[in-house]
Amino acid sequence: MSKIQMTTPLVEMDGDEMTRILWKMIKDELLLPFIDLKTEYYDLGLENRNKTDDKVTVDSANATLKYGVAVKCATITPNGARMKEYNLKEMWKSPNGTIRAILDGTVFRAPILVKGIVPYVKNWVKPITIARHAYGDVYKNTEIKVPGAGKAELVFTAADGSETRELIHEFDGAGILQGIHNTEKSIRSFAKACFSYALDTRQDLWFSTKDTISKKYDHTFKDIFQEIYDTEYKEKFEEAGITYFYTLIDDAVARVIRSEGGFIWACKNYDGDVMSDMVATAYGDLSMMTSVLVSPNGVYEYEAAHGTVQRHYYKYLKGEETSTNSIATIFAWTGALKKRGELDNNQELVEFGDKLERACIKTVEDGKMTKSLSLISTCENPVILDSLGFIRAIRETFEAM
């Protein structure tokens, strides 16, 4: 059988630990036998990021701007322990944060629903999509360790040299400082992406911040969303029969838990990071959530919403059996391939992606799954497979289809 041809490459961002192992398995078993895969490869593993002073991360983001579509493996954001483990030159920032700052846009995360896996929140009968702002906040922060007593101020120097100052805190001893920022341009792009996505999918849109406490920072988000809704989207929403409303983040959490799902929940960067993990886990498993970054100029970056599965990686290094769910990483590849096919008018590539996604779901619904899925599945006698065995079972299902 001849392989599916590609005309334009994807940007491929390799990653770390167990997801890096799965990445190769997926390519070898599910992609390379069927596609003449064209990618521009970037190794975002922590060792190579350290070796290149993290230049490789910037290069991969710029390549994504060039080609329009990227697929990314999960990567490590180092902390103090990782500094020692990998002998790093410095505590490199989140690669996702770097990439998102360059691409801008919004991350949309949605659960992969499978029969037999019942959400922990029993009234969730429809998917909840998290729309996460992909720029600024703690992911582009500046931090200082305060050594002792002194005064901390927030200072803005305008282009004309004038200064605006606000007292942060009078320290009487050691402490810590963090500075975060955002831009009106990025917030507007975020809002428009959320409203457009809601219209495209005919879903209600919720937005939440903590404007009662953050009366300038969070309140600006709230005001921009309301202004754009009133001037550009209100009539369109009413015609589509969908609604937009704003509420405080703590109220939103309570409403979400009581809801039946079926809406988009827009969150600031950090809120979206945390809440997407909560939603994914409540639907069944962190490895059952898709994630795509959509930039204002039509650039797409697909990835799994979960991390590098460190615990399984250490077992793998010891030669022990692992049973790691690879579905979200597979869906990152299929999402990128389908988008590449759509942009290149390559219907064969789009159909391949759709078929492989159906094969993933059918494999689990047929009772073949990894250990984590078996613990939450209603399947009476599931066949528990190891990491490679599960990927090969998906291939068998795919070829039978």
C-alpha atoms as one frame of an Amber mdcrd trajectory, in Angstrom:
protein
   0.000   0.000   0.000   1.416   3.372  -1.003   1.975   5.894   1.779   0.007
   9.120   2.127   2.077  11.986   0.783   2.594  15.347   2.487   3.407  18.582
   0.662   4.244  20.865   3.614   6.112  19.736   6.737   4.838  19.893  10.298
   7.016  21.400  12.980   7.822  18.507  15.316   8.847  19.343  18.891  10.207
  16.308  20.732  10.081  16.256  24.524  11.036  14.519  27.740  10.815  11.343
  29.807   8.017   8.815  29.224   6.191  10.948  26.689   9.412  11.037  24.616
   9.413   7.223  24.636   5.742   7.153  23.608   6.475   9.747  20.903   8.829
   7.341  19.100   6.465   4.391  19.560   3.591   6.380  18.032   5.687   7.419
  15.043   7.056   3.914  14.471   3.755   2.051  14.878   1.005   4.456  13.823
   2.459   7.105  11.509   5.537   6.067   9.530   3.991   2.840   8.148   1.155
   4.843   6.590   2.439   8.376   5.916   5.481   9.742   4.106   5.917  11.924
   7.173   7.512  15.310   6.585   8.533  17.260   9.694  11.008  19.953  10.671
  12.377  18.414  13.859  13.343  20.259  17.055  14.584  18.452  20.147  13.023
  20.206  23.139  14.297  17.595  25.571  15.763  19.304  28.636  19.335  18.246
  27.854  19.220  19.875  24.417  17.459  22.980  25.699  20.276  23.332  28.243
  22.926  22.698  25.574  21.474  25.401  23.281  20.748  27.888  26.101  17.071
  27.274  25.260  17.535  28.739  21.771  15.996  25.569  20.324  12.657  26.469
  21.944  12.619  29.899  20.308  13.663  28.371  16.977  10.819  25.842  17.123
   8.272  28.592  17.788   9.581  30.687  14.886   9.416  27.617  12.635   5.778
  27.193  13.670   5.087  30.763  12.561   6.682  29.846   9.216   4.855  26.559
   8.547   1.598  27.215  10.391   1.200  23.851  12.158   3.203  22.192  14.934
   2.910  19.108  17.125   4.600  19.101  20.528   5.570  16.399  22.995   5.302
  17.075  26.743   8.369  18.813  28.209   9.914  19.435  31.616   9.686  22.847
  33.253  12.644  22.598  35.651  12.574  23.317  39.376  15.395  23.108  41.922
  15.423  19.306  41.889  15.594  19.209  38.098  18.496  21.688  38.162  20.561
  19.116  40.048  19.226  16.068  38.199  20.076  17.473  34.754  23.040  19.651
  35.789  21.411  22.710  34.220  23.153  26.021  33.548  20.070  27.823  34.842
  16.443  27.101  35.731  15.050  27.444  32.214  11.524  28.806  31.913   8.528
  26.798  30.748   9.008  25.918  27.058   5.241  26.126  26.626   5.326  29.636
  28.083   8.100  30.657  25.667   6.314  29.188  22.650   2.953  30.681  23.593
   4.481  34.103  24.123   5.849  34.005  20.565   2.701  32.559  18.962   0.152
  34.371  21.195  -3.415  33.133  20.828  -5.567  30.865  22.965  -5.272  27.244
  24.091  -8.472  25.210  23.721  -8.549  22.011  25.793 -11.365  19.467  25.585
 -11.841  15.923  26.956 -11.859  12.842  24.727 -15.116  11.066  25.604 -15.211
   7.261  25.517 -18.128   4.930  26.300 -17.506   3.062  29.521 -15.508   5.844
  31.172 -17.967   7.755  33.339 -16.962  11.219  34.612 -16.393  11.516  38.359
 -18.861  14.413  38.226 -21.885  12.307  37.298 -23.950  15.195  35.929 -21.282
  16.011  33.300 -22.911  14.474  30.240 -21.404  16.911  27.709 -17.751  17.974
  27.238 -16.417  21.142  28.866 -13.866  23.010  26.772 -11.293  25.114  28.612
 -10.182  28.217  26.687  -6.878  29.245  28.232  -5.165  32.554  27.521  -1.714
  31.651  26.249   0.319  34.753  27.036   1.839  36.410  30.084   1.051  36.147
  33.793   3.299  33.797  35.810   4.620  32.118  32.641   6.487  35.274  31.643
   7.173  36.496  35.158  10.181  38.221  36.708  11.168  37.188  40.230  13.465
  38.533  42.932  14.579  36.970  46.200  14.552  39.766  48.761  17.634  39.365
  51.005  16.476  41.607  53.854  14.721  44.781  54.946  13.878  47.351  52.295
  11.167  48.866  50.113   9.759  47.235  46.973   8.068  49.408  44.343   6.350
  48.807  41.034   7.772  51.320  38.554   6.643  52.090  35.003   8.784  54.437
  32.895   6.858  55.853  29.948   8.405  56.559  26.544   8.647  60.262  27.467
  10.643  59.398  30.601   7.857  60.053  33.117   7.429  57.532  35.915   4.470
  55.927  37.687   5.180  54.278  41.040   3.199  52.059  43.386   4.449  50.718
  46.692   4.405  46.919  46.763   5.639  46.250  50.292   7.916  47.529  53.045
  10.023  44.483  53.949  11.333  44.150  57.489  13.170  40.958  56.582  13.797
  38.496  53.772  11.035  37.661  51.309  10.188  37.200  47.640   8.836  39.341
  44.781   7.118  38.464  41.532   6.273  40.737  38.624   3.751  39.688  35.967
   2.345  41.495  32.956  -0.043  41.240  30.028  -0.826  43.333  26.974  -4.121
  44.760  25.797  -3.416  43.395  22.307  -3.072  39.843  23.616  -6.160  40.094
  25.839  -8.199  41.313  22.853  -6.926  38.415  20.732  -7.869  36.027  23.542
 -11.382  37.438  23.825 -12.027  37.363  20.073 -10.736  33.802  19.812 -13.114
  32.710  22.587 -16.152  34.439  21.085 -15.366  33.097  17.597 -14.842  29.553
  18.872 -18.129  29.704  20.780 -19.946  30.761  17.611 -18.237  28.075  15.521
 -19.170  25.331  17.991 -22.557  26.810  19.031 -21.659  26.639  22.718 -22.255
  29.075  25.566 -19.162  30.966  26.727 -18.296  31.584  30.373 -15.443  33.837
  31.461 -14.060  34.169  34.985 -11.334  36.116  36.822 -10.925  37.604  40.316
 -11.682  41.255  39.513 -12.967  41.976  43.044  -9.421  41.519  44.363  -7.383
  42.448  41.286  -9.165  45.703  40.468  -6.842  46.760  37.643  -5.191  43.595
  36.279  -8.118  41.151  36.274 -10.670  43.926  35.864  -9.027  44.879  32.554
  -9.668  41.358  31.246 -13.310  41.601  32.332 -13.782  45.035  30.734 -12.188
  44.062  27.413 -14.310  40.904  27.137 -17.493  42.874  27.836 -16.599  45.645
  25.382 -15.833  43.201  22.559 -18.963  41.171  23.273 -21.209  44.261  23.290
 -19.741  45.820  20.143 -18.931  42.780  17.981 -20.611  39.581  19.135 -23.821
  40.224  21.089 -26.159  40.125  18.083 -24.348  37.102  16.625 -24.673  35.225
  19.928 -28.372  36.039  20.151 -28.929  34.870  16.576 -27.058  31.630  17.337
 -29.072  31.069  20.518 -26.016  30.980  22.769 -25.058  33.120  25.751 -22.022
  34.836  27.248 -21.677  35.660  30.898 -18.961  36.713  33.323 -18.587  35.553
  36.907 -15.896  35.385  39.581 -13.532  32.405  39.350 -14.705  30.913  42.657
 -18.351  31.189  41.610 -17.477  29.687  38.215 -15.912  26.629  39.874 -19.125
  26.004  41.828 -21.282  26.492  38.730 -19.084  24.166  36.640 -19.340  21.336
  39.160 -23.142  21.657  39.247 -23.487  21.904  35.462 -24.121  19.213  32.837
 -21.219  20.478  30.701 -21.483  21.483  27.066 -19.923  24.965  27.235 -16.619
  26.817  26.873 -14.970  28.091  30.046 -12.512  30.900  29.307  -9.745  31.396
  31.876  -6.607  33.460  32.310  -3.306  31.653  31.745  -2.694  30.131  35.192
  -6.382  29.513  35.925  -6.694  27.648  32.630  -3.620  25.558  33.397  -5.059
  24.387  36.720  -8.704  24.077  35.717  -7.967  22.094  32.547  -6.223  19.486
  34.714  -9.207  19.433  37.061 -11.666  19.035  34.190  -9.545  16.353  32.475
  -9.214  14.332  35.688 -12.911  14.659  36.473 -13.788  13.364  33.008 -11.641
  10.329  33.694  -7.941  10.787  33.036  -5.413  13.556  32.403  -4.211  11.633
  29.360  -7.666  11.959  27.766  -7.628  15.675  26.996  -6.701  17.397  23.746
  -4.931  20.746  23.587  -4.466  23.131  20.677  -3.013  26.636  20.631  -4.708
  28.854  18.051  -2.981  32.143  17.265  -4.730  35.232  15.832  -2.913  34.851
  12.507  -4.004  31.230  11.986  -1.077  29.266  13.467  -1.829  25.984  15.263
   0.214  24.053  17.822  -1.127  20.694  19.054  -0.020  18.875  22.200  -1.277
  16.640  24.996  -2.568  18.493  28.042  -0.603  16.323  30.497   3.029  16.214
  31.601   5.991  13.935  30.947   4.800  11.017  33.150   7.971  11.062  35.264
   7.067   8.105  37.499   6.557   5.766  34.527   9.814   6.957  32.971  11.815
   5.974  36.034  10.173   2.533  35.909  11.011   2.304  32.195  14.680   3.113
  32.901  14.781   0.232  35.407  13.424  -2.129  32.768  10.078  -2.437  34.535
   6.802  -2.707  32.634   4.830   0.510  32.112   1.209   0.911  31.101   1.017
   4.528  29.963  -1.997   5.921  28.146  -0.825   7.525  24.889  -4.201   8.656
  23.529  -3.784  12.401  24.149  -0.350  12.338  22.499  -1.784  10.410  19.537
  -4.572  13.001  19.278  -1.928  15.752  19.228  -0.447  14.110  16.139  -3.832
  13.498  14.495  -4.943  17.073  15.203  -1.796  18.461  13.592  -2.008  16.093
  10.621  -5.668  16.941  10.025  -4.967  20.668  10.187  -1.981  20.249   7.824
  -4.213  18.296   5.457  -6.959  20.903   5.706  -4.577  23.794   4.956  -2.918
  21.875   2.087  -6.221  20.564   0.678  -4.952  17.021   1.347  -8.164  15.120
   2.129  -6.341  11.793   2.441  -4.326  13.160   5.375  -7.472  14.526   7.047
  -9.236  11.180   6.700  -6.203   9.363   8.127  -6.322  11.533  11.249 -10.061
  11.020  11.715  -9.732   7.254  11.274  -6.838   6.959  13.737  -8.817   8.890
  16.362 -11.778   6.553  15.891  -9.414   3.588  16.221  -8.143   4.905  19.573
 -11.672   5.244  20.951 -12.843   1.889  19.544  -9.846   0.084  21.051 -10.772
   1.298  24.545 -14.490   0.675  23.996 -13.611  -2.878  22.900 -12.009  -3.416
  26.314  -8.319  -3.014  25.451  -6.699  -0.292  27.524  -3.909   0.828  29.827
  -3.987   0.333  33.586  -5.086   3.890  34.441  -8.091   3.618  32.130  -9.015
   0.169  33.465  -9.346   1.644  36.960 -12.101   4.011  35.832 -13.747   1.985
  33.061 -17.084   0.220  33.503 -15.802  -2.579  31.227 -16.155  -5.798  33.263
 -13.094  -7.673  32.022 -10.690  -5.181  30.455  -7.510  -6.378  28.798  -4.741
  -4.335  30.416  -1.873  -3.687  28.029   1.579  -2.231  28.487   2.563   1.032
  26.792   3.703  -0.466  23.488   1.048  -3.172  23.553  -1.692  -0.553  23.753
  -0.286   1.358  20.767  -0.045  -1.906  18.799  -3.651  -2.729  19.719  -4.691
   0.650  18.300  -2.778  -0.199  15.118  -4.625  -3.538  14.851  -7.960  -1.742
  15.240  -6.901   0.885  12.702  -5.859  -1.696  10.097  -9.051  -3.693  10.648
 -11.079  -0.532   9.958
